[in-house]
Amino acid sequence: MKKVLISGGNSGIGLEAGRQLVAQGHQVVLIGRDPAKGRAAVEGLGGSAKAEFLTADLATHAGVRAAADQVLSKHPRLDALLLGAGVLTLKDSRTADDLNPVFAVNYLSRYHLAQRLLPAVRGTPAGKVVLLVAGVPLDTAIDFSVFPKFRPFPGMRSLSSVQIANYHYIAHLARAEKDLAAAVVNVGLVKTGIMRDMPLAMRVAFAVLGPVMTIPVECAAANPVHLCTTDGWPSGSYWAKPGQSGQITPLRLDAGVTDKVIAVSRELTGA
Protein backbone atom coordinates (compact mmCIF):
# COMPACT_ATOMS: atom_id res chain seq x y z
CA MET A 1 0.00 0.00 0.00
CA LYS A 2 1.27 3.45 -0.94
CA LYS A 3 0.47 6.86 0.51
CA VAL A 4 0.04 9.54 -2.16
CA LEU A 5 -0.39 13.26 -1.61
CA ILE A 6 -2.57 14.95 -4.25
CA SER A 7 -2.78 18.73 -4.61
CA GLY A 8 -6.00 19.84 -6.24
CA GLY A 9 -7.42 16.55 -5.00
CA ASN A 10 -10.93 17.62 -4.08
CA SER A 11 -12.22 17.89 -7.66
CA GLY A 12 -11.52 17.09 -11.29
CA ILE A 13 -8.55 14.99 -12.32
CA GLY A 14 -7.02 15.02 -8.83
CA LEU A 15 -10.17 13.58 -7.29
CA GLU A 16 -10.44 10.93 -10.00
CA ALA A 17 -6.80 9.97 -9.40
CA GLY A 18 -7.61 9.66 -5.71
CA ARG A 19 -10.59 7.47 -6.55
CA GLN A 20 -8.46 5.14 -8.67
CA LEU A 21 -5.71 4.97 -6.06
CA VAL A 22 -8.14 4.13 -3.25
CA ALA A 23 -9.78 1.48 -5.45
CA GLN A 24 -6.34 -0.13 -5.77
CA GLY A 25 -5.92 -0.21 -1.99
CA HIS A 26 -3.77 2.88 -1.48
CA GLN A 27 -4.20 5.85 0.86
CA VAL A 28 -4.44 9.46 -0.30
CA VAL A 29 -3.90 12.85 1.31
CA LEU A 30 -5.83 15.52 -0.57
CA ILE A 31 -4.98 19.23 -0.54
CA GLY A 32 -7.41 21.89 -1.71
CA ARG A 33 -8.93 25.29 -0.97
CA ASP A 34 -12.55 24.33 -0.21
CA PRO A 35 -13.17 22.48 3.08
CA ALA A 36 -16.72 21.51 2.06
CA LYS A 37 -15.50 19.96 -1.18
CA GLY A 38 -12.72 18.29 0.75
CA ARG A 39 -15.09 16.68 3.21
CA ALA A 40 -17.30 15.49 0.36
CA ALA A 41 -14.27 14.07 -1.44
CA VAL A 42 -13.13 12.11 1.61
CA GLU A 43 -16.62 10.74 2.15
CA GLY A 44 -16.87 9.77 -1.51
CA LEU A 45 -13.53 7.97 -1.31
CA GLY A 46 -14.65 5.81 1.59
CA GLY A 47 -13.93 7.90 4.66
CA SER A 48 -10.95 8.74 6.85
CA ALA A 49 -9.45 5.25 6.77
CA LYS A 50 -8.65 5.73 3.07
CA ALA A 51 -8.43 9.48 2.54
CA GLU A 52 -7.62 12.69 4.37
CA PHE A 53 -8.20 16.30 3.36
CA LEU A 54 -6.07 19.30 4.31
CA THR A 55 -7.21 22.85 3.56
CA ALA A 56 -4.55 25.07 1.97
CA ASP A 57 -4.14 28.22 -0.09
CA LEU A 58 -1.49 27.25 -2.61
CA ALA A 59 -1.61 30.66 -4.31
CA THR A 60 0.70 32.20 -1.69
CA HIS A 61 4.13 31.40 -0.31
CA ALA A 62 2.75 31.45 3.23
CA GLY A 63 -0.06 29.10 2.25
CA VAL A 64 2.34 26.59 0.71
CA ARG A 65 4.63 26.72 3.76
CA ALA A 66 1.66 26.16 6.07
CA ALA A 67 0.44 23.26 3.95
CA ALA A 68 3.87 21.62 3.90
CA ASP A 69 4.27 22.00 7.66
CA GLN A 70 0.84 20.46 8.21
CA VAL A 71 1.58 17.54 5.90
CA LEU A 72 5.00 16.80 7.41
CA SER A 73 3.63 16.91 10.95
CA LYS A 74 1.07 14.24 10.08
CA HIS A 75 2.83 12.31 7.32
CA PRO A 76 6.61 12.22 7.67
CA ARG A 77 6.69 9.53 4.97
CA LEU A 78 5.02 9.79 1.57
CA ASP A 79 5.43 7.43 -1.36
CA ALA A 80 4.46 9.95 -4.03
CA LEU A 81 3.54 13.57 -4.66
CA LEU A 82 0.91 14.05 -7.36
CA LEU A 83 0.71 17.79 -7.90
CA GLY A 84 -2.03 19.14 -10.11
CA ALA A 85 -3.68 22.13 -8.43
CA GLY A 86 -4.44 24.72 -11.08
CA VAL A 87 -6.36 27.86 -11.95
CA LEU A 88 -7.18 29.46 -15.28
CA THR A 89 -7.86 33.16 -15.68
CA LEU A 90 -6.99 35.92 -18.12
CA LYS A 91 -7.33 38.65 -15.49
CA ASP A 92 -4.26 40.67 -14.48
CA SER A 93 -4.84 40.00 -10.79
CA ARG A 94 -2.13 39.58 -8.14
CA THR A 95 -1.57 37.31 -5.18
CA ALA A 96 -0.32 38.49 -1.79
CA ASP A 97 3.18 37.87 -3.17
CA ASP A 98 2.57 40.16 -6.18
CA LEU A 99 2.40 37.27 -8.66
CA ASN A 100 -0.26 36.36 -11.15
CA PRO A 101 -2.29 33.42 -9.79
CA VAL A 102 -1.83 31.37 -12.98
CA PHE A 103 1.93 31.37 -12.46
CA ALA A 104 1.68 31.15 -8.67
CA VAL A 105 -0.56 28.06 -8.65
CA ASN A 106 0.07 26.26 -11.94
CA TYR A 107 3.84 26.25 -11.58
CA LEU A 108 5.33 27.88 -8.51
CA SER A 109 3.15 26.12 -5.93
CA ARG A 110 4.16 22.75 -7.39
CA TYR A 111 7.86 23.62 -7.18
CA HIS A 112 7.50 25.12 -3.70
CA LEU A 113 5.36 22.34 -2.21
CA ALA A 114 7.49 19.58 -3.71
CA GLN A 115 10.71 21.15 -2.42
CA ARG A 116 9.33 21.39 1.11
CA LEU A 117 7.97 17.82 1.02
CA LEU A 118 11.07 16.19 -0.43
CA PRO A 119 12.21 14.96 3.02
CA ALA A 120 9.04 12.86 3.27
CA VAL A 121 9.48 11.40 -0.21
CA ARG A 122 13.19 10.77 0.25
CA GLY A 123 12.30 8.70 3.31
CA THR A 124 10.52 6.03 1.29
CA PRO A 125 11.93 3.53 -1.22
CA ALA A 126 11.34 4.59 -4.83
CA GLY A 127 9.73 7.92 -3.96
CA LYS A 128 8.04 9.76 -6.80
CA VAL A 129 7.14 13.32 -7.84
CA VAL A 130 4.57 13.62 -10.63
CA LEU A 131 3.35 16.95 -12.05
CA LEU A 132 0.12 17.27 -14.05
CA VAL A 133 0.25 19.74 -16.94
CA ALA A 134 -1.34 20.83 -20.16
CA GLY A 135 0.90 19.59 -22.91
CA VAL A 136 3.18 22.08 -24.66
CA PRO A 137 6.05 21.49 -27.13
CA LEU A 138 9.33 20.66 -25.44
CA ASP A 139 11.04 23.49 -27.31
CA THR A 140 8.70 26.09 -25.80
CA ALA A 141 10.76 29.15 -24.90
CA ILE A 142 10.52 31.21 -21.71
CA ASP A 143 10.72 34.99 -22.08
CA PHE A 144 12.69 35.96 -18.98
CA SER A 145 11.91 39.62 -19.61
CA VAL A 146 8.41 38.88 -18.27
CA PHE A 147 8.90 35.59 -16.40
CA PRO A 148 8.03 35.28 -13.50
CA LYS A 149 6.26 38.58 -12.77
CA PHE A 150 4.16 38.65 -15.97
CA ARG A 151 3.34 42.32 -15.55
CA PRO A 152 1.17 43.23 -17.29
CA PHE A 153 -0.26 39.73 -17.55
CA PRO A 154 -0.26 38.76 -21.25
CA GLY A 155 -3.20 36.37 -20.92
CA MET A 156 -3.16 33.26 -23.09
CA ARG A 157 0.37 34.01 -24.30
CA SER A 158 1.69 33.34 -20.79
CA LEU A 159 0.24 29.85 -20.42
CA SER A 160 2.89 27.94 -22.35
CA SER A 161 5.70 29.64 -20.40
CA VAL A 162 4.04 28.67 -17.13
CA GLN A 163 3.52 25.08 -18.24
CA ILE A 164 7.04 24.53 -19.60
CA ALA A 165 8.46 25.68 -16.26
CA ASN A 166 7.00 22.48 -14.77
CA TYR A 167 8.97 20.42 -17.28
CA HIS A 168 12.16 22.25 -16.33
CA TYR A 169 11.54 21.52 -12.64
CA ILE A 170 11.16 17.82 -13.36
CA ALA A 171 14.37 17.88 -15.41
CA HIS A 172 16.08 19.52 -12.43
CA LEU A 173 14.72 16.93 -9.97
CA ALA A 174 15.93 14.09 -12.17
CA ARG A 175 19.45 15.55 -12.00
CA ALA A 176 19.43 16.56 -8.34
CA GLU A 177 17.52 13.71 -6.68
CA LYS A 178 18.99 10.45 -7.94
CA ASP A 179 17.00 8.30 -5.50
CA LEU A 180 13.64 9.69 -6.63
CA ALA A 181 11.68 9.32 -9.86
CA ALA A 182 10.24 12.52 -11.35
CA ALA A 183 7.76 12.85 -14.20
CA VAL A 184 5.59 15.36 -15.99
CA VAL A 185 2.26 14.15 -17.41
CA ASN A 186 -0.02 15.74 -19.99
CA VAL A 187 -3.58 15.14 -18.78
CA GLY A 188 -5.22 16.37 -21.97
CA LEU A 189 -8.36 18.46 -22.21
CA VAL A 190 -10.94 17.39 -19.66
CA LYS A 191 -14.30 18.92 -18.80
CA THR A 192 -13.69 20.16 -15.25
CA GLY A 193 -14.49 23.36 -13.39
CA ILE A 194 -11.20 25.05 -14.31
CA MET A 195 -12.91 27.22 -16.96
CA ARG A 196 -15.11 28.98 -14.39
CA ASP A 197 -13.00 32.18 -14.33
CA MET A 198 -12.61 32.49 -18.08
CA PRO A 199 -14.59 35.02 -20.18
CA LEU A 200 -18.20 34.09 -20.92
CA ALA A 201 -17.60 33.57 -24.64
CA MET A 202 -14.84 31.04 -23.93
CA ARG A 203 -16.99 29.23 -21.37
CA VAL A 204 -19.86 28.98 -23.84
CA ALA A 205 -17.56 27.75 -26.61
CA PHE A 206 -16.06 25.16 -24.28
CA ALA A 207 -19.53 23.98 -23.23
CA VAL A 208 -20.54 23.54 -26.88
CA LEU A 209 -17.32 22.00 -28.16
CA GLY A 210 -16.38 20.14 -24.97
CA PRO A 211 -18.07 16.84 -25.87
CA VAL A 212 -16.01 16.70 -29.08
CA MET A 213 -12.70 18.06 -27.77
CA THR A 214 -12.40 16.57 -24.29
CA ILE A 215 -11.38 13.17 -23.00
CA PRO A 216 -12.90 11.27 -20.06
CA VAL A 217 -11.49 12.19 -16.66
CA GLU A 218 -10.77 8.49 -16.05
CA CYS A 219 -8.38 8.51 -19.01
CA ALA A 220 -6.71 11.73 -17.87
CA ALA A 221 -6.00 10.24 -14.43
CA ALA A 222 -4.76 6.85 -15.67
CA ASN A 223 -1.13 7.77 -16.40
CA PRO A 224 -0.61 9.73 -13.14
CA VAL A 225 -2.01 6.83 -11.13
CA HIS A 226 0.18 4.36 -13.03
CA LEU A 227 3.30 6.40 -12.31
CA CYS A 228 2.50 6.81 -8.61
CA THR A 229 2.06 3.06 -8.14
CA THR A 230 4.66 1.59 -10.51
CA ASP A 231 8.43 1.41 -10.05
CA GLY A 232 11.17 1.34 -12.63
CA TRP A 233 10.09 4.04 -15.06
CA PRO A 234 12.77 6.52 -16.20
CA SER A 235 13.05 9.66 -14.10
CA GLY A 236 13.08 12.94 -15.98
CA SER A 237 10.51 11.83 -18.55
CA TYR A 238 7.30 13.13 -20.09
CA TRP A 239 4.08 11.24 -20.74
CA ALA A 240 2.44 13.14 -23.61
CA LYS A 241 -0.45 10.81 -24.46
CA PRO A 242 -3.20 10.49 -21.82
CA GLY A 243 -3.98 6.87 -21.03
CA GLN A 244 -0.93 5.53 -22.87
CA SER A 245 1.61 4.69 -20.18
CA GLY A 246 3.99 3.05 -22.63
CA GLN A 247 4.67 6.21 -24.63
CA ILE A 248 7.54 7.90 -22.82
CA THR A 249 9.53 10.94 -23.96
CA PRO A 250 12.84 11.81 -22.25
CA LEU A 251 13.06 15.46 -21.23
CA ARG A 252 15.94 16.90 -23.24
CA LEU A 253 15.75 20.55 -22.28
CA ASP A 254 18.29 23.37 -22.31
CA ALA A 255 20.15 22.92 -19.01
CA GLY A 256 20.92 26.62 -18.85
CA VAL A 257 17.24 27.49 -19.03
CA THR A 258 16.45 24.84 -16.42
CA ASP A 259 19.04 26.33 -14.06
CA LYS A 260 17.61 29.81 -14.59
CA VAL A 261 14.04 28.63 -13.86
CA ILE A 262 15.20 26.95 -10.66
CA ALA A 263 17.20 30.00 -9.59
CA VAL A 264 14.14 32.22 -10.04
CA SER A 265 11.98 29.73 -8.15
CA ARG A 266 14.40 29.57 -5.23
CA GLU A 267 14.63 33.33 -5.06
CA LEU A 268 10.85 33.66 -4.93
CA THR A 269 10.15 30.91 -2.39
CA GLY A 270 13.34 30.40 -0.40
CA ALA A 271 13.00 26.66 -1.04
C-alpha positions in Angstrom: 0.0 0.0 0.0 1.3 3.4 -0.9 0.5 6.9 0.5 0.0 9.5 -2.2 -0.4 13.3 -1.6 -2.6 15.0 -4.3 -2.8 18.7 -4.6 -6.0 19.8 -6.2 -7.4 16.6 -5.0 -10.9 17.6 -4.1 -12.2 17.9 -7.7 -11.5 17.1 -11.3 -8.6 15.0 -12.3 -7.0 15.0 -8.8 -10.2 13.6 -7.3 -10.4 10.9 -10.0 -6.8 10.0 -9.4 -7.6 9.7 -5.7 -10.6 7.5 -6.5 -8.5 5.1 -8.7 -5.7 5.0 -6.1 -8.1 4.1 -3.2 -9.8 1.5 -5.4 -6.3 -0.1 -5.8 -5.9 -0.2 -2.0 -3.8 2.9 -1.5 -4.2 5.9 0.9 -4.4 9.5 -0.3 -3.9 12.8 1.3 -5.8 15.5 -0.6 -5.0 19.2 -0.5 -7.4 21.9 -1.7 -8.9 25.3 -1.0 -12.5 24.3 -0.2 -13.2 22.5 3.1 -16.7 21.5 2.1 -15.5 20.0 -1.2 -12.7 18.3 0.7 -15.1 16.7 3.2 -17.3 15.5 0.4 -14.3 14.1 -1.4 -13.1 12.1 1.6 -16.6 10.7 2.1 -16.9 9.8 -1.5 -13.5 8.0 -1.3 -14.6 5.8 1.6 -13.9 7.9 4.7 -11.0 8.7 6.8 -9.5 5.2 6.8 -8.7 5.7 3.1 -8.4 9.5 2.5 -7.6 12.7 4.4 -8.2 16.3 3.4 -6.1 19.3 4.3 -7.2 22.8 3.6 -4.5 25.1 2.0 -4.1 28.2 -0.1 -1.5 27.2 -2.6 -1.6 30.7 -4.3 0.7 32.2 -1.7 4.1 31.4 -0.3 2.8 31.4 3.2 -0.1 29.1 2.3 2.3 26.6 0.7 4.6 26.7 3.8 1.7 26.2 6.1 0.4 23.3 3.9 3.9 21.6 3.9 4.3 22.0 7.7 0.8 20.5 8.2 1.6 17.5 5.9 5.0 16.8 7.4 3.6 16.9 11.0 1.1 14.2 10.1 2.8 12.3 7.3 6.6 12.2 7.7 6.7 9.5 5.0 5.0 9.8 1.6 5.4 7.4 -1.4 4.5 9.9 -4.0 3.5 13.6 -4.7 0.9 14.0 -7.4 0.7 17.8 -7.9 -2.0 19.1 -10.1 -3.7 22.1 -8.4 -4.4 24.7 -11.1 -6.4 27.9 -12.0 -7.2 29.5 -15.3 -7.9 33.2 -15.7 -7.0 35.9 -18.1 -7.3 38.6 -15.5 -4.3 40.7 -14.5 -4.8 40.0 -10.8 -2.1 39.6 -8.1 -1.6 37.3 -5.2 -0.3 38.5 -1.8 3.2 37.9 -3.2 2.6 40.2 -6.2 2.4 37.3 -8.7 -0.3 36.4 -11.2 -2.3 33.4 -9.8 -1.8 31.4 -13.0 1.9 31.4 -12.5 1.7 31.1 -8.7 -0.6 28.1 -8.6 0.1 26.3 -11.9 3.8 26.2 -11.6 5.3 27.9 -8.5 3.1 26.1 -5.9 4.2 22.8 -7.4 7.9 23.6 -7.2 7.5 25.1 -3.7 5.4 22.3 -2.2 7.5 19.6 -3.7 10.7 21.1 -2.4 9.3 21.4 1.1 8.0 17.8 1.0 11.1 16.2 -0.4 12.2 15.0 3.0 9.0 12.9 3.3 9.5 11.4 -0.2 13.2 10.8 0.3 12.3 8.7 3.3 10.5 6.0 1.3 11.9 3.5 -1.2 11.3 4.6 -4.8 9.7 7.9 -4.0 8.0 9.8 -6.8 7.1 13.3 -7.8 4.6 13.6 -10.6 3.3 16.9 -12.1 0.1 17.3 -14.0 0.3 19.7 -16.9 -1.3 20.8 -20.2 0.9 19.6 -22.9 3.2 22.1 -24.7 6.1 21.5 -27.1 9.3 20.7 -25.4 11.0 23.5 -27.3 8.7 26.1 -25.8 10.8 29.1 -24.9 10.5 31.2 -21.7 10.7 35.0 -22.1 12.7 36.0 -19.0 11.9 39.6 -19.6 8.4 38.9 -18.3 8.9 35.6 -16.4 8.0 35.3 -13.5 6.3 38.6 -12.8 4.2 38.7 -16.0 3.3 42.3 -15.6 1.2 43.2 -17.3 -0.3 39.7 -17.5 -0.3 38.8 -21.2 -3.2 36.4 -20.9 -3.2 33.3 -23.1 0.4 34.0 -24.3 1.7 33.3 -20.8 0.2 29.8 -20.4 2.9 27.9 -22.4 5.7 29.6 -20.4 4.0 28.7 -17.1 3.5 25.1 -18.2 7.0 24.5 -19.6 8.5 25.7 -16.3 7.0 22.5 -14.8 9.0 20.4 -17.3 12.2 22.2 -16.3 11.5 21.5 -12.6 11.2 17.8 -13.4 14.4 17.9 -15.4 16.1 19.5 -12.4 14.7 16.9 -10.0 15.9 14.1 -12.2 19.4 15.6 -12.0 19.4 16.6 -8.3 17.5 13.7 -6.7 19.0 10.5 -7.9 17.0 8.3 -5.5 13.6 9.7 -6.6 11.7 9.3 -9.9 10.2 12.5 -11.3 7.8 12.9 -14.2 5.6 15.4 -16.0 2.3 14.2 -17.4 0.0 15.7 -20.0 -3.6 15.1 -18.8 -5.2 16.4 -22.0 -8.4 18.5 -22.2 -10.9 17.4 -19.7 -14.3 18.9 -18.8 -13.7 20.2 -15.2 -14.5 23.4 -13.4 -11.2 25.1 -14.3 -12.9 27.2 -17.0 -15.1 29.0 -14.4 -13.0 32.2 -14.3 -12.6 32.5 -18.1 -14.6 35.0 -20.2 -18.2 34.1 -20.9 -17.6 33.6 -24.6 -14.8 31.0 -23.9 -17.0 29.2 -21.4 -19.9 29.0 -23.8 -17.6 27.8 -26.6 -16.1 25.2 -24.3 -19.5 24.0 -23.2 -20.5 23.5 -26.9 -17.3 22.0 -28.2 -16.4 20.1 -25.0 -18.1 16.8 -25.9 -16.0 16.7 -29.1 -12.7 18.1 -27.8 -12.4 16.6 -24.3 -11.4 13.2 -23.0 -12.9 11.3 -20.1 -11.5 12.2 -16.7 -10.8 8.5 -16.0 -8.4 8.5 -19.0 -6.7 11.7 -17.9 -6.0 10.2 -14.4 -4.8 6.9 -15.7 -1.1 7.8 -16.4 -0.6 9.7 -13.1 -2.0 6.8 -11.1 0.2 4.4 -13.0 3.3 6.4 -12.3 2.5 6.8 -8.6 2.1 3.1 -8.1 4.7 1.6 -10.5 8.4 1.4 -10.0 11.2 1.3 -12.6 10.1 4.0 -15.1 12.8 6.5 -16.2 13.1 9.7 -14.1 13.1 12.9 -16.0 10.5 11.8 -18.5 7.3 13.1 -20.1 4.1 11.2 -20.7 2.4 13.1 -23.6 -0.5 10.8 -24.5 -3.2 10.5 -21.8 -4.0 6.9 -21.0 -0.9 5.5 -22.9 1.6 4.7 -20.2 4.0 3.0 -22.6 4.7 6.2 -24.6 7.5 7.9 -22.8 9.5 10.9 -24.0 12.8 11.8 -22.3 13.1 15.5 -21.2 15.9 16.9 -23.2 15.7 20.5 -22.3 18.3 23.4 -22.3 20.1 22.9 -19.0 20.9 26.6 -18.9 17.2 27.5 -19.0 16.5 24.8 -16.4 19.0 26.3 -14.1 17.6 29.8 -14.6 14.0 28.6 -13.9 15.2 27.0 -10.7 17.2 30.0 -9.6 14.1 32.2 -10.0 12.0 29.7 -8.2 14.4 29.6 -5.2 14.6 33.3 -5.1 10.8 33.7 -4.9 10.2 30.9 -2.4 13.3 30.4 -0.4 13.0 26.7 -1.0 
